Amino acid sequence: MGVAESATTGSSSKESKGQADYTPESFKVLLKKLVQSPTEFTPDDCAFAFRHLCVQGASDAQVRIVLPDTS
């Protein structure tokens, strides 16, 4: 079972998941896998993470991008 399935409860079909299934807690599992085991991060994990971003299933702190000062 991949991170995408284990990060949520209920049906294993990621396509049928509602907006309530995309939470900061389930996104945290994906971020942890990406940071700790990037070579094990699958295309399905990437799609599941992207869906979190599309439905605002991640907190502001999880998606904030800090760009370096170029001045």
Phi, psi and omega in degrees: 000130181277173179301320183301319179284320184282344181282346181231170177246165178097213184302144178277353178281110182291333182292331184268002183291139177273174182299330182293340181279352179256096185240161174303329180291318179287330176291326179300321178298318179294316179298320180298316179296318181298320182283316186276330183219063186301330180287344179264358179285114188270166173301325177295320177299317180298315179297318179296318178296318179298320177298324176302315182293323182292326183254015181057045178269011177236151178284162178304319181295330181284336183247000181293131178250126179256115180269143179293149177287122183255009181276000000 
